[in-house]
Each structure stands twice: as C-alpha cells, then as structure tokens.
C-alpha cells in the first residue's frame, strides 16, 4: 500500500500533461482558424 500514492501521483501528473497538451493544441487550432478567417476577409477587399 505504500507505493499506491506514488502510482496515483504519476497517473495524475500524466493526466494533467495530457489535458494541458489538448488545451494547448485546441488553442493553437482556434488561433489558426481565426487567422485564416481574417486573411480571407482581407483577400476579399
């Protein structure tokens, strides 16, 4: 039972890393989509 907290800590750290990576990639995709819309609007002018 002594190592169970280590396992849960490692699992929590991995989960936080995965969630952070997903949040970062989502932010980048939304930024790229916004830039594309702005570029298309500027191209129409």
N, C-alpha and C positions, 0 to 999 in steps of 0.2 A: 504493500500500500504506500510505501514511502516514495516510490517513483511515479505514482499516479499523477501527482501535481505537476511533475516535470512534463509528462506526456500531455496533460491538458494545457499547460503553458505553451508548449511547442505547437499544439493544434491551434490555439488561439492566435499565436503570432502568425502562423501560416494563413489562417482565415483573414486576419487583418491585412496581410500583404496582398492577398487575392482581391479583397474588397477595394483596397487602395489602388491596385492596378486597374481594376474595372472602372473605378471612378475617374482615374487619370485618362484612360483611353476614351471613355464617354465624353469627357470634357474636350479632348482633342478633336474628336469626330464632330461634335457640335460646333466647335470653333471653325473647323474646315468647311462645314456646310454653310455657316454664316458668311464666311469669306467668299464662298462660291456664289451665293446669292447676291452679295454686294458687287462682285466682279461682273456677273451677268447684268445687273441693273446698270452698271457703269458702261458696259458694252452697248447697251441699247440707246444710250444718249447720243 
